[in-house]
Amino acid sequence: MKPEAQRIAIAKACGYKLHEWGITAPSGTDSPRFTLPVIALLPDYLNDRNATAEMLKHLPVGFRHTYIENLERVLGSEFWEIQNIDERMAMLEATPAQKREAFLKTMGLWKEES
């Protein structure tokens, strides 16, 4: 999935609405409307750990277990079988890229590139 498509999919999952004229931010934000180009004005879910943390706040409670399982797969490990503390710490230190891939897979929004 291309980075721009990831960023847009996450923004929509977090409550942003995209329109031809711009975007409407989720309620409770300071600037509810922006003009084009919209991609430049969305949170930087691709690199910013704060934006990634905000993204995870939009993960429905019932999806958290699935998110952890998807993050395990992205990291290439089975967390529940890990005995080494360093490998367990990798779950906490996952990069924004790893977290967003797991998030998008959990929300059913991940699309494999062809």
C-alpha positions as CSV (number, residue, x, y, z in Angstrom):
1,M,0.0,0.0,0.0
2,K,1.5,3.3,-1.0
3,P,2.3,5.8,1.8
4,E,-0.2,8.4,0.6
5,A,-3.0,5.8,0.5
6,Q,-2.1,4.7,4.0
7,R,-2.2,8.2,5.3
8,I,-5.6,8.9,3.8
9,A,-7.1,5.6,5.0
10,I,-5.9,6.2,8.5
11,A,-7.2,9.8,8.5
12,K,-10.7,8.5,7.4
13,A,-10.6,5.8,10.1
14,C,-9.8,8.7,12.6
15,G,-12.8,10.7,11.6
16,Y,-11.6,13.0,8.8
17,K,-14.0,13.4,5.9
18,L,-12.5,14.1,2.5
19,H,-14.4,16.2,0.0
20,E,-13.6,17.7,-3.4
21,W,-13.0,21.1,-1.8
22,G,-10.9,19.9,1.1
23,I,-11.3,18.0,4.3
24,T,-13.4,18.2,7.4
25,A,-11.5,17.4,10.5
26,P,-13.0,15.3,13.3
27,S,-15.2,17.3,15.8
28,G,-13.3,18.9,18.6
29,T,-10.3,20.1,16.5
30,D,-9.3,23.7,16.2
31,S,-9.5,23.9,12.4
32,P,-12.5,22.0,11.1
33,R,-11.9,22.8,7.4
34,F,-8.8,22.9,5.2
35,T,-8.3,23.6,1.5
36,L,-6.6,21.4,-1.1
37,P,-4.1,19.8,-1.2
38,V,-5.5,17.7,1.6
39,I,-2.7,15.2,2.0
40,A,-0.2,17.8,3.1
41,L,-2.6,18.9,5.9
42,L,-3.4,15.5,7.4
43,P,-1.5,14.3,10.5
44,D,1.8,12.6,9.5
45,Y,0.9,9.1,10.5
46,L,3.8,7.9,8.4
47,N,6.6,9.3,10.6
48,D,5.3,11.1,13.6
49,R,5.0,9.0,16.8
50,N,2.5,11.5,18.3
51,A,0.3,11.1,15.2
52,T,0.6,7.3,15.5
53,A,-0.4,7.5,19.2
54,E,-3.4,9.5,18.2
55,M,-4.3,7.0,15.5
56,L,-4.3,4.2,18.1
57,K,-6.8,6.1,20.2
58,H,-9.3,5.5,17.4
59,L,-8.8,1.7,17.6
60,P,-12.1,0.3,18.8
61,V,-11.8,-1.5,22.1
62,G,-13.0,-4.8,20.6
63,F,-10.2,-4.7,18.0
64,R,-7.2,-4.3,20.4
65,H,-6.4,-8.1,20.6
66,T,-6.5,-8.3,16.8
67,Y,-4.2,-5.2,16.6
68,I,-1.7,-6.9,18.9
69,E,-1.8,-10.1,16.8
70,N,-1.3,-8.1,13.6
71,L,1.6,-6.1,15.1
72,E,3.2,-9.5,16.1
73,R,2.9,-10.6,12.4
74,V,4.4,-7.3,11.2
75,L,7.3,-7.6,13.7
76,G,7.7,-11.3,12.6
77,S,7.1,-12.8,16.1
78,E,4.6,-14.5,18.2
79,F,4.5,-12.3,21.3
80,W,2.9,-14.9,23.6
81,E,5.7,-17.4,22.8
82,I,8.5,-14.9,23.3
83,Q,10.6,-15.6,26.4
84,N,13.4,-13.1,25.7
85,I,12.7,-9.7,27.3
86,D,14.5,-7.9,24.4
87,E,12.1,-9.4,21.9
88,R,9.1,-8.4,24.1
89,M,10.5,-4.8,24.2
90,A,10.3,-4.8,20.4
91,M,6.5,-4.7,20.7
92,L,6.8,-1.5,22.7
93,E,9.4,0.0,20.3
94,A,7.6,-0.7,17.0
95,T,8.1,2.0,14.4
96,P,5.2,4.2,13.2
97,A,5.4,2.2,9.9
98,Q,4.9,-1.1,11.8
99,K,2.1,0.3,13.9
100,R,0.2,1.8,11.0
101,E,0.4,-1.4,9.0
102,A,-1.0,-3.4,11.9
103,F,-3.7,-0.7,12.4
104,L,-4.7,-0.7,8.8
105,K,-4.8,-4.6,8.7
106,T,-6.9,-4.6,11.9
107,M,-9.4,-2.1,10.5
108,G,-9.6,-4.1,7.2
109,L,-8.1,-1.2,5.2
110,W,-4.7,-2.6,4.2
111,K,-4.4,-3.3,0.5
112,E,-1.4,-5.3,-0.9
113,E,0.4,-3.6,-3.8
114,S,0.4,-5.5,-7.0
